[in-house]
């Protein structure tokens, strides 16, 4: 049991091998962001704002 606790604590302190590429980070975050936007009605808000900006631009 003590050996398991030591390995678990050691794994938590391990640093990543290098910086993560921005596209990899975006690929990890975007599905969750899209799901949350859909669940909480954020998609409608974005569409409304985009149509307002398009109207101001005369398109």
mmCIF file as gemmi writes it, N, C-alpha and C atoms, coordinates in Angstrom:
data_model
loop_
_atom_site.group_PDB
_atom_site.id
_atom_site.type_symbol
_atom_site.label_atom_id
_atom_site.label_alt_id
_atom_site.label_comp_id
_atom_site.label_asym_id
_atom_site.label_entity_id
_atom_site.label_seq_id
_atom_site.pdbx_PDB_ins_code
_atom_site.Cartn_x
_atom_site.Cartn_y
_atom_site.Cartn_z
_atom_site.occupancy
_atom_site.B_iso_or_equiv
_atom_site.pdbx_formal_charge
_atom_site.auth_seq_id
_atom_site.auth_asym_id
_atom_site.pdbx_PDB_model_num
ATOM 1 N N . UNK Axp A 1 ? 0.822 -1.2 0 1 0 ? 1 A 1
ATOM 2 C CA . UNK Axp A 1 ? 0 0 0 1 0 ? 1 A 1
ATOM 3 C C . UNK Axp A 1 ? 0.864 1.262 0 1 0 ? 1 A 1
ATOM 4 N N . UNK Axp A 2 ? 1.917 1.248 0.792 1 0 ? 2 A 1
ATOM 5 C CA . UNK Axp A 2 ? 2.786 2.418 0.859 1 0 ? 2 A 1
ATOM 6 C C . UNK Axp A 2 ? 3.498 2.643 -0.477 1 0 ? 2 A 1
ATOM 7 N N . UNK Axp A 3 ? 3.869 1.56 -1.136 1 0 ? 3 A 1
ATOM 8 C CA . UNK Axp A 3 ? 4.53 1.674 -2.426 1 0 ? 3 A 1
ATOM 9 C C . UNK Axp A 3 ? 3.6 2.327 -3.445 1 0 ? 3 A 1
ATOM 10 N N . UNK Axp A 4 ? 2.323 1.973 -3.44 1 0 ? 4 A 1
ATOM 11 C CA . UNK Axp A 4 ? 1.348 2.56 -4.353 1 0 ? 4 A 1
ATOM 12 C C . UNK Axp A 4 ? 1.212 4.064 -4.107 1 0 ? 4 A 1
ATOM 13 N N . UNK Axp A 5 ? 1.155 4.465 -2.836 1 0 ? 5 A 1
ATOM 14 C CA . UNK Axp A 5 ? 1.023 5.882 -2.497 1 0 ? 5 A 1
ATOM 15 C C . UNK Axp A 5 ? 2.253 6.657 -2.957 1 0 ? 5 A 1
ATOM 16 N N . UNK Axp A 6 ? 3.43 6.069 -2.811 1 0 ? 6 A 1
ATOM 17 C CA . UNK Axp A 6 ? 4.653 6.742 -3.25 1 0 ? 6 A 1
ATOM 18 C C . UNK Axp A 6 ? 4.649 6.926 -4.758 1 0 ? 6 A 1
ATOM 19 N N . UNK Axp A 7 ? 4.28 5.899 -5.522 1 0 ? 7 A 1
ATOM 20 C CA . UNK Axp A 7 ? 4.267 6.015 -6.975 1 0 ? 7 A 1
ATOM 21 C C . UNK Axp A 7 ? 3.227 7.029 -7.441 1 0 ? 7 A 1
ATOM 22 N N . UNK Axp A 8 ? 2.078 7.074 -6.788 1 0 ? 8 A 1
ATOM 23 C CA . UNK Axp A 8 ? 1.034 8.021 -7.163 1 0 ? 8 A 1
ATOM 24 C C . UNK Axp A 8 ? 1.503 9.456 -6.929 1 0 ? 8 A 1
ATOM 25 N N . UNK Axp A 9 ? 2.111 9.715 -5.78 1 0 ? 9 A 1
ATOM 26 C CA . UNK Axp A 9 ? 2.609 11.053 -5.472 1 0 ? 9 A 1
ATOM 27 C C . UNK Axp A 9 ? 3.731 11.44 -6.423 1 0 ? 9 A 1
ATOM 28 N N . UNK Axp A 10 ? 4.585 10.51 -6.784 1 0 ? 10 A 1
ATOM 29 C CA . UNK Axp A 10 ? 5.694 10.804 -7.683 1 0 ? 10 A 1
ATOM 30 C C . UNK Axp A 10 ? 5.178 11.141 -9.085 1 0 ? 10 A 1
ATOM 31 N N . UNK Axp A 11 ? 4.142 10.444 -9.541 1 0 ? 11 A 1
ATOM 32 C CA . UNK Axp A 11 ? 3.598 10.699 -10.87 1 0 ? 11 A 1
ATOM 33 C C . UNK Axp A 11 ? 2.929 12.068 -10.949 1 0 ? 11 A 1
ATOM 34 N N . UNK Axp A 12 ? 2.39 12.548 -9.87 1 0 ? 12 A 1
ATOM 35 C CA . UNK Axp A 12 ? 1.741 13.862 -9.876 1 0 ? 12 A 1
ATOM 36 C C . UNK Axp A 12 ? 2.736 14.993 -10.026 1 0 ? 12 A 1
ATOM 37 N N . UNK Axp A 13 ? 3.962 14.798 -9.546 1 0 ? 13 A 1
ATOM 38 C CA . UNK Axp A 13 ? 4.949 15.87 -9.585 1 0 ? 13 A 1
ATOM 39 C C . UNK Axp A 13 ? 5.744 15.866 -10.879 1 0 ? 13 A 1
ATOM 40 N N . UNK Axp A 14 ? 5.54 14.911 -11.749 1 0 ? 14 A 1
ATOM 41 C CA . UNK Axp A 14 ? 6.288 14.835 -13.005 1 0 ? 14 A 1
ATOM 42 C C . UNK Axp A 14 ? 5.861 15.967 -13.94 1 0 ? 14 A 1
ATOM 43 N N . UNK Axp A 15 ? 6.834 16.645 -14.494 1 0 ? 15 A 1
ATOM 44 C CA . UNK Axp A 15 ? 6.584 17.736 -15.419 1 0 ? 15 A 1
ATOM 45 C C . UNK Axp A 15 ? 6.387 17.181 -16.825 1 0 ? 15 A 1
ATOM 46 N N . UNK Axp A 16 ? 5.616 17.866 -17.672 1 0 ? 16 A 1
ATOM 47 C CA . UNK Axp A 16 ? 5.486 17.418 -19.055 1 0 ? 16 A 1
ATOM 48 C C . UNK Axp A 16 ? 6.831 17.46 -19.764 1 0 ? 16 A 1
ATOM 49 N N . UNK Axp A 17 ? 6.976 16.643 -20.797 1 0 ? 17 A 1
ATOM 50 C CA . UNK Axp A 17 ? 8.265 16.535 -21.472 1 0 ? 17 A 1
ATOM 51 C C . UNK Axp A 17 ? 8.628 17.787 -22.257 1 0 ? 17 A 1
ATOM 52 N N . UNK Axp A 18 ? 7.67 18.596 -22.614 1 0 ? 18 A 1
ATOM 53 C CA . UNK Axp A 18 ? 7.956 19.815 -23.352 1 0 ? 18 A 1
ATOM 54 C C . UNK Axp A 18 ? 6.692 20.637 -23.5 1 0 ? 18 A 1
ATOM 55 N N . UNK Axp A 19 ? 6.815 21.797 -24.11 1 0 ? 19 A 1
ATOM 56 C CA . UNK Axp A 19 ? 5.613 22.624 -24.279 1 0 ? 19 A 1
ATOM 57 C C . UNK Axp A 19 ? 4.639 21.987 -25.262 1 0 ? 19 A 1
ATOM 58 N N . UNK Axp A 20 ? 3.378 22.151 -24.99 1 0 ? 20 A 1
ATOM 59 C CA . UNK Axp A 20 ? 2.335 21.592 -25.855 1 0 ? 20 A 1
ATOM 60 C C . UNK Axp A 20 ? 2.082 22.547 -27.014 1 0 ? 20 A 1
ATOM 61 N N . UNK Axp A 21 ? 1.922 21.996 -28.189 1 0 ? 21 A 1
ATOM 62 C CA . UNK Axp A 21 ? 1.659 22.813 -29.376 1 0 ? 21 A 1
ATOM 63 C C . UNK Axp A 21 ? 0.276 23.45 -29.236 1 0 ? 21 A 1
ATOM 64 N N . UNK Axp A 22 ? 0.104 24.698 -29.652 1 0 ? 22 A 1
ATOM 65 C CA . UNK Axp A 22 ? -1.193 25.375 -29.502 1 0 ? 22 A 1
ATOM 66 C C . UNK Axp A 22 ? -2.344 24.647 -30.2 1 0 ? 22 A 1
ATOM 67 N N . UNK Axp A 23 ? -2.083 24.019 -31.338 1 0 ? 23 A 1
ATOM 68 C CA . UNK Axp A 23 ? -3.153 23.292 -32.022 1 0 ? 23 A 1
ATOM 69 C C . UNK Axp A 23 ? -3.598 22.062 -31.231 1 0 ? 23 A 1
ATOM 70 N N . UNK Axp A 24 ? -2.662 21.435 -30.546 1 0 ? 24 A 1
ATOM 71 C CA . UNK Axp A 24 ? -3.023 20.288 -29.707 1 0 ? 24 A 1
ATOM 72 C C . UNK Axp A 24 ? -3.88 20.748 -28.542 1 0 ? 24 A 1
ATOM 73 N N . UNK Axp A 25 ? -3.505 21.866 -27.942 1 0 ? 25 A 1
ATOM 74 C CA . UNK Axp A 25 ? -4.293 22.414 -26.836 1 0 ? 25 A 1
ATOM 75 C C . UNK Axp A 25 ? -5.692 22.793 -27.307 1 0 ? 25 A 1
ATOM 76 N N . UNK Axp A 26 ? -5.786 23.405 -28.483 1 0 ? 26 A 1
ATOM 77 C CA . UNK Axp A 26 ? -7.097 23.785 -29.015 1 0 ? 26 A 1
ATOM 78 C C . UNK Axp A 26 ? -7.94 22.56 -29.317 1 0 ? 26 A 1
ATOM 79 N N . UNK Axp A 27 ? -7.315 21.514 -29.854 1 0 ? 27 A 1
ATOM 80 C CA . UNK Axp A 27 ? -8.049 20.285 -30.161 1 0 ? 27 A 1
ATOM 81 C C . UNK Axp A 27 ? -8.569 19.613 -28.893 1 0 ? 27 A 1
ATOM 82 N N . UNK Axp A 28 ? -7.889 19.831 -27.782 1 0 ? 28 A 1
ATOM 83 C CA . UNK Axp A 28 ? -8.343 19.25 -26.522 1 0 ? 28 A 1
ATOM 84 C C . UNK Axp A 28 ? -9.495 20.055 -25.925 1 0 ? 28 A 1
ATOM 85 N N . UNK Axp A 29 ? -9.497 21.357 -26.124 1 0 ? 29 A 1
ATOM 86 C CA . UNK Axp A 29 ? -10.464 22.239 -25.451 1 0 ? 29 A 1
ATOM 87 C C . UNK Axp A 29 ? -11.732 22.466 -26.273 1 0 ? 29 A 1
ATOM 88 N N . UNK Axp A 30 ? -11.607 22.55 -27.592 1 0 ? 30 A 1
ATOM 89 C CA . UNK Axp A 30 ? -12.751 22.936 -28.418 1 0 ? 30 A 1
ATOM 90 C C . UNK Axp A 30 ? -13.96 22.005 -28.321 1 0 ? 30 A 1
ATOM 91 N N . UNK Axp A 31 ? -13.805 20.684 -28.27 1 0 ? 31 A 1
ATOM 92 C CA . UNK Axp A 31 ? -15.016 19.851 -28.13 1 0 ? 31 A 1
ATOM 93 C C . UNK Axp A 31 ? -15.797 20.136 -26.849 1 0 ? 31 A 1
ATOM 94 N N . UNK Axp A 32 ? -15.099 20.314 -25.756 1 0 ? 32 A 1
ATOM 95 C CA . UNK Axp A 32 ? -15.785 20.63 -24.497 1 0 ? 32 A 1
ATOM 96 C C . UNK Axp A 32 ? -16.423 22.011 -24.56 1 0 ? 32 A 1
ATOM 97 N N . UNK Axp A 33 ? -15.736 22.973 -25.146 1 0 ? 33 A 1
ATOM 98 C CA . UNK Axp A 33 ? -16.296 24.319 -25.267 1 0 ? 33 A 1
ATOM 99 C C . UNK Axp A 33 ? -17.551 24.311 -26.137 1 0 ? 33 A 1
ATOM 100 N N . UNK Axp A 34 ? -17.527 23.55 -27.22 1 0 ? 34 A 1
ATOM 101 C CA . UNK Axp A 34 ? -18.7 23.471 -28.092 1 0 ? 34 A 1
ATOM 102 C C . UNK Axp A 34 ? -19.871 22.818 -27.373 1 0 ? 34 A 1
ATOM 103 N N . UNK Axp A 35 ? -19.598 21.773 -26.619 1 0 ? 35 A 1
ATOM 104 C CA . UNK Axp A 35 ? -20.66 21.102 -25.862 1 0 ? 35 A 1
ATOM 105 C C . UNK Axp A 35 ? -21.271 22.042 -24.835 1 0 ? 35 A 1
ATOM 106 N N . UNK Axp A 36 ? -20.441 22.761 -24.104 1 0 ? 36 A 1
ATOM 107 C CA . UNK Axp A 36 ? -20.963 23.692 -23.098 1 0 ? 36 A 1
ATOM 108 C C . UNK Axp A 36 ? -21.738 24.84 -23.741 1 0 ? 36 A 1
ATOM 109 N N . UNK Axp A 37 ? -21.257 25.328 -24.874 1 0 ? 37 A 1
ATOM 110 C CA . UNK Axp A 37 ? -21.979 26.395 -25.567 1 0 ? 37 A 1
ATOM 111 C C . UNK Axp A 37 ? -23.343 25.906 -26.026 1 0 ? 37 A 1
ATOM 112 N N . UNK Axp A 38 ? -23.4 24.686 -26.512 1 0 ? 38 A 1
ATOM 113 C CA . UNK Axp A 38 ? -24.676 24.125 -26.957 1 0 ? 38 A 1
ATOM 114 C C . UNK Axp A 38 ? -25.626 23.922 -25.777 1 0 ? 38 A 1
ATOM 115 N N . UNK Axp A 39 ? -25.114 23.394 -24.669 1 0 ? 39 A 1
ATOM 116 C CA . UNK Axp A 39 ? -25.958 23.112 -23.504 1 0 ? 39 A 1
ATOM 117 C C . UNK Axp A 39 ? -26.512 24.38 -22.864 1 0 ? 39 A 1
ATOM 118 N N . UNK Axp A 40 ? -25.725 25.449 -22.84 1 0 ? 40 A 1
ATOM 119 C CA . UNK Axp A 40 ? -26.146 26.655 -22.139 1 0 ? 40 A 1
ATOM 120 C C . UNK Axp A 40 ? -26.645 27.754 -23.064 1 0 ? 40 A 1
ATOM 121 N N . UNK Axp A 41 ? -26.875 27.448 -24.327 1 0 ? 41 A 1
ATOM 122 C CA . UNK Axp A 41 ? -27.448 28.42 -25.238 1 0 ? 41 A 1
ATOM 123 C C . UNK Axp A 41 ? -26.474 29.438 -25.778 1 0 ? 41 A 1
ATOM 124 N N . UNK Axp A 42 ? -25.203 29.174 -25.68 1 0 ? 42 A 1
ATOM 125 C CA . UNK Axp A 42 ? -24.206 30.104 -26.178 1 0 ? 42 A 1
ATOM 126 C C . UNK Axp A 42 ? -24.185 30.196 -27.688 1 0 ? 42 A 1
ATOM 127 N N . UNK Axp A 43 ? -24.637 29.149 -28.357 1 0 ? 43 A 1
ATOM 128 C CA . UNK Axp A 43 ? -24.646 29.15 -29.82 1 0 ? 43 A 1
ATOM 129 C C . UNK Axp A 43 ? -25.605 30.226 -30.33 1 0 ? 43 A 1
ATOM 130 N N . UNK Axp A 44 ? -26.765 30.318 -29.736 1 0 ? 44 A 1
ATOM 131 C CA . UNK Axp A 44 ? -27.728 31.344 -30.139 1 0 ? 44 A 1
ATOM 132 C C . UNK Axp A 44 ? -27.175 32.751 -29.907 1 0 ? 44 A 1
ATOM 133 N N . UNK Axp A 45 ? -26.467 32.944 -28.816 1 0 ? 45 A 1
ATOM 134 C CA . UNK Axp A 45 ? -25.894 34.252 -28.527 1 0 ? 45 A 1
ATOM 135 C C . UNK Axp A 45 ? -24.842 34.628 -29.567 1 0 ? 45 A 1
ATOM 136 N N . UNK Axp A 46 ? -24.023 33.67 -29.962 1 0 ? 46 A 1
ATOM 137 C CA . UNK Axp A 46 ? -22.988 33.944 -30.967 1 0 ? 46 A 1
ATOM 138 C C . UNK Axp A 46 ? -23.627 34.27 -32.314 1 0 ? 46 A 1
ATOM 139 N N . UNK Axp A 47 ? -24.656 33.515 -32.689 1 0 ? 47 A 1
ATOM 140 C CA . UNK Axp A 47 ? -25.336 33.779 -33.96 1 0 ? 47 A 1
ATOM 141 C C . UNK Axp A 47 ? -25.974 35.166 -33.938 1 0 ? 47 A 1
ATOM 142 N N . UNK Axp A 48 ? -26.59 35.534 -32.839 1 0 ? 48 A 1
ATOM 143 C CA . UNK Axp A 48 ? -27.218 36.856 -32.722 1 0 ? 48 A 1
ATOM 144 C C . UNK Axp A 48 ? -26.18 37.968 -32.841 1 0 ? 48 A 1
ATOM 145 N N . UNK Axp A 49 ? -25.058 37.807 -32.144 1 0 ? 49 A 1
ATOM 146 C CA . UNK Axp A 49 ? -24.008 38.822 -32.209 1 0 ? 49 A 1
ATOM 147 C C . UNK Axp A 49 ? -23.413 38.918 -33.61 1 0 ? 49 A 1
ATOM 148 N N . UNK Axp A 50 ? -23.198 37.781 -34.245 1 0 ? 50 A 1
ATOM 149 C CA . UNK Axp A 50 ? -22.618 37.786 -35.594 1 0 ? 50 A 1
ATOM 150 C C . UNK Axp A 50 ? -23.554 38.457 -36.588 1 0 ? 50 A 1
ATOM 151 N N . UNK Axp A 51 ? -24.847 38.202 -36.468 1 0 ? 51 A 1
ATOM 152 C CA . UNK Axp A 51 ? -25.785 38.846 -37.39 1 0 ? 51 A 1
ATOM 153 C C . UNK Axp A 51 ? -25.864 40.35 -37.129 1 0 ? 51 A 1
ATOM 154 N N . UNK Axp A 52 ? -25.732 40.765 -35.879 1 0 ? 52 A 1
ATOM 155 C CA . UNK Axp A 52 ? -25.732 42.197 -35.566 1 0 ? 52 A 1
ATOM 156 C C . UNK Axp A 52 ? -24.497 42.881 -36.161 1 0 ? 52 A 1
ATOM 157 N N . UNK Axp A 53 ? -23.348 42.256 -36.019 1 0 ? 53 A 1
ATOM 158 C CA . UNK Axp A 53 ? -22.116 42.83 -36.566 1 0 ? 53 A 1
ATOM 159 C C . UNK Axp A 53 ? -22.197 42.86 -38.093 1 0 ? 53 A 1
ATOM 160 N N . UNK Axp A 54 ? -22.729 41.81 -38.689 1 0 ? 54 A 1
ATOM 161 C CA . UNK Axp A 54 ? -22.882 41.779 -40.165 1 0 ? 54 A 1
ATOM 162 C C . UNK Axp A 54 ? -23.825 42.892 -40.614 1 0 ? 54 A 1
ATOM 163 N N . UNK Axp A 55 ? -24.863 43.15 -39.852 1 0 ? 55 A 1
ATOM 164 C CA . UNK Axp A 55 ? -25.796 44.227 -40.188 1 0 ? 55 A 1
ATOM 165 C C . UNK Axp A 55 ? -25.127 45.588 -40.103 1 0 ? 55 A 1
ATOM 166 N N . UNK Axp A 56 ? -24.26 45.793 -39.107 1 0 ? 56 A 1
ATOM 167 C CA . UNK Axp A 56 ? -23.543 47.052 -38.98 1 0 ? 56 A 1
ATOM 168 C C . UNK Axp A 56 ? -22.551 47.251 -40.114 1 0 ? 56 A 1
ATOM 169 N N . UNK Axp A 57 ? -21.99 46.145 -40.612 1 0 ? 57 A 1
ATOM 170 C CA . UNK Axp A 57 ? -21.023 46.224 -41.699 1 0 ? 57 A 1
ATOM 171 C C . UNK Axp A 57 ? -21.709 46.37 -43.05 1 0 ? 57 A 1
ATOM 172 N N . UNK Axp A 58 ? -23.022 46.202 -43.081 1 0 ? 58 A 1
ATOM 173 C CA . UNK Axp A 58 ? -23.769 46.361 -44.312 1 0 ? 58 A 1
ATOM 174 C C . UNK Axp A 58 ? -23.756 45.133 -45.196 1 0 ? 58 A 1
ATOM 175 N N . UNK Axp A 59 ? -23.643 43.971 -44.595 1 0 ? 59 A 1
ATOM 176 C CA . UNK Axp A 59 ? -23.633 42.733 -45.385 1 0 ? 59 A 1
ATOM 177 C C . UNK Axp A 59 ? -24.908 41.968 -45.193 1 0 ? 59 A 1
